[in-house]
Each structure stands twice: as C-alpha cells, then as structure tokens.
C-alpha cells in the first residue's frame, strides 16, 4: 500500500527518527534540565538503542546544536518581521508575547547557558548575534512608538531602554522560574510582558495613567482567557 510504513524509504525513516530524537530531547531538556538528561535517557524514552541514537547524533552537544538551529531560525523570523505600518500599543504587547513564547520553548538553553556555551563554543557567536537582533528589534518598536508621539526620550534613554528590554527578554523566564516556582509557563510569560510594558511606562508622553490601566485591563483579559 502506497505511503505505508513498509514502503517508507530508509531516508524518510532516518528523517523521522531524527525528528523524534530532537522533539523528545527538547521536551526532556525543558522539563528535567539539560544537565540531568543523558543520551541514554533520551534513547530509553524513545525506545531505541543508544547506538541508533548515536547514528543520528554523535553526542548530546550535537543534539543541542541541532535544536539551536531550529530555534535560531524561528526567532529570527519573529525578530526580523518588517513593521509595515505603525504598531498600536496592543500590537506591541502581542509581539513581545510571541518573543517570550519562542524563548520559553527553548528555555533549557537559557537556563543552562553558561555550561552549554562552554561545551558548544560554536554557538557563542550565534547567540551574540541573536541578542543584538533582540536589541535592534526593541529599538525599532521604541522608534515606532516615538514617531507616533506616544513616547519621548532624551539623550541616550532610548538606547539604554532597548538594552534593558533585550536583557529582560533574555533572562526574565529564568528569574521567575527561581522566584515563583509554582507559576506556570504561561503565567511567567504573562508577567514578563507586563513587566516590559511597565519599563516603557515612564517614557509615555501623555496619559500615562490611562496607558497603565489599559495595560492592566489587557493582561487581566489575557489571564482570564488562559484560565478558560
């Protein structure tokens, strides 16, 4: 029968096994912590032999690098999305949500960043470029708000704020994972976006109270939606 597993080509089967390894590894790394998971653990969960896994990936570092390839592609697509028209404040909040969701899906890397970069040195430069892209995207958002006369900056305030927001996007989820262990991933993302909004608030030109009350109402609705 066409398309049945019996007729699947060796190349197709290899791709499927590789994808299963990556999907399972990502889930285990995120739930258990990358340092706590071995390739033997991954093979056991998949129901394949360690030798079969080694055929696809010559060690855990090779798996991490392949996962980073996918993450980098997805995050670059989000961060590089062109702004074709001025974004509303609410559009910007949604955009930050999406960035946080991408990072949360790859949170094991951020939580174990120092250790991983020591073992996967080739990722250091690529991560640095991603961080630079986070900042440039943040600057683009702030500039859009500035052109709409929603916010105003003096001297190097905009650049400094972009730095703080880029750092916030990078480290917030890890911070909350330690300080609020019982929070769900969704709650940590929600708090992270709201915290980013609060960092922008001091630069709002007029109607700061309305801006903050509107943000609070918006995020309250998001929380209600997620509980349904």
N, C-alpha and C positions, 0 to 999 in steps of 0.2 A: 504493500500500500504506500503510495507516494507520501512523503513527509513523515512517515512513521519513524520511531527511534531506530528500527532495524536498518533503515536506508539512510540514516544520517551519516554524512561523510566524517572521516576522522578529524578533519579540520574544524567542522561545525561542532563536534563533540568537544574538541580541545577548547574552543572559544567558550562554550557553555560551562565547562569545568573551571576555566579561568575566571569567568564572571561570578560563578558561585563562590569561588575562593575569596574574591575581592568583597563581595557582598557580606559573606559570613565574617570575614576578618574585620570589616568596618563595624559591624554590629557588636562583635566581641570586644574590640578595642574601646568602643564608646561606652559599653556597659561595665566592663571589668577593669579598664585601664590597659593601655598598650603594654606596659612593662609586666603586667601579670599574665599575659597571654603568649603562649609559645606556638610554634608551627605545629607541634604535636597536638596541642589543644584544638587548633583550627581543623586539622585533618580529622580528629576524632569527632568533632561536631558535624563535619561534612560526611563522615562515613567513608573516607578514602584513606589510603595508606600514606604515611609521611613521604614515602618515595614518590608517590603520584603527585603530591603537592610540590615536592622539590623539582619535579619535571617542569612545572609551570613557573615556579618562583624559587630562586636559589637562596632562600632565607627570608626572614621577616622583613629585613630592610628593603628587599626588592618589592615586597607587598606594599610597604608604606610608600615607596616611591611611585608605584602604580596608582595607589589611591590618591596621592597628591596630584598626579597628572589630571585625574578626573575633577578633583576639587578646584584646581587652578583654572581649568577650562570653564567650569560653571561660574566661579566667582568673577573671572574676567568678563564673562558675558554680562553679568549683572552690573559690575562696576563701570564697564565701558559703554553701557547703553546710552545712546545720544539723547540729550534733552532737546527735543524738537520745539517745545514751547515752554513758557514759564510754568513751573510746577506750583500747585497750591500747597499750603502748609500741610494739608492732609495727605496729598500725594507724596510729599517728602517723608512723612511718617511711615507710610506704607513701604516706600523704598528702603528705609532703614530696617524695617521688619524683615524684608526679603534678604538683606545682607546678613542679619543676625541668624536667620534660618539656615542659610548656606554654611555659616561658620559653625552653628550648632550641629549640623550633620557631620562635621569633621572635627568635633570638639576634642577627640583624643589627642590630635596633633597639638592643639593649642595648650592642652593641659600638661603634656609631656614635652613641650617644645625644646627645652634646653638639652635634654637627654637625646631626643630624636635627632637634633641637628648635629650632635657630636658623632652619631653613627651614620648619618646620611648627609654628609657635608655638602653634597651637590645641591641640596635643597635650600641652603642658606641664602644664596644669591637670588633664587627664585622667590623665596619668601620676602626678601627685602624689596623686590620689585612689586610684589603684591601689596605690601604695606605702603609703598609710595603711591600706588594706584588708589588705595583707600583714601589717602590724604588728598590726592588731586580730585577725586570724585566728591569728597566732602567740600573742598574749595568751590567746586562747580555748583553744588547745592547752595552754599552760602552766597555765592555771587549771584545766583538766580534770585534768591530772596532779597538781596541788596538792590538789584536792578528794579525789583517790584516795590522798592522803598518800604519793605516790611521790616528790615533790619538795617542797622548802620554801625560802621566800625571806624575807629581812628587808628593811626599809626599801623602797627603790625597785629592788631587784635584779630583780624580775620584769619591770618596765617596761624597764629597761636591757637585759636579755637579749632581750626582744622586739625592741628596736631593732637589736641586733647580728644577730639571726637574720633580720630583714627585709632588712638590708643584705647579709647573706650570700646570701640568696635572689636578690638583685638582681645582685650582682657576681661571684659565685663562678665562673661559667662563663667569663667573660671573663678572669679571673685565670688559670684553668687553661689556657685557650687560648694564653696567652703563656708560662706557666712549663712546661707539658707539651704541646708542640705535637704530639707523636706520639700522644697519647691520643685514643681515640675519643670521640664524644659521650656514649656510654653510660658509659664509664669516668669521664668528668668528672662526670656526674650522680651516679653511684655514690659517688665521692669527696666530692661536695658534701653528699649526705645524711649520710654517715658523719661528716663534719666538723661538721654541725649537731648530730648526736647527741652528739658529744664536747663541744660547748659547753653542753649541758644536763647532762652528767655531774656537774659539781661540785655541783649542787643536789639530786642524788639523796639521799634521806633515809637509806636503809639498803641494803646490798647493792650498793654501787657497783661492786665488782669483778665481781659477777655480771651487773650491768647492762652493763658494758663487754664482758665476754666473750660475753654473749648477743648484743650488737650486732655484735661482730666475726664471730661464727658466722653470724648472719643475713646480713650483707653478703657474707661468703665464699660462702654458698649462692647469693646473687643473681649473683655473678660467675661461678660455675660454670654457672648456668642460661643466662647470656647467651653463654657460650662454646660451648654445645652446638649 
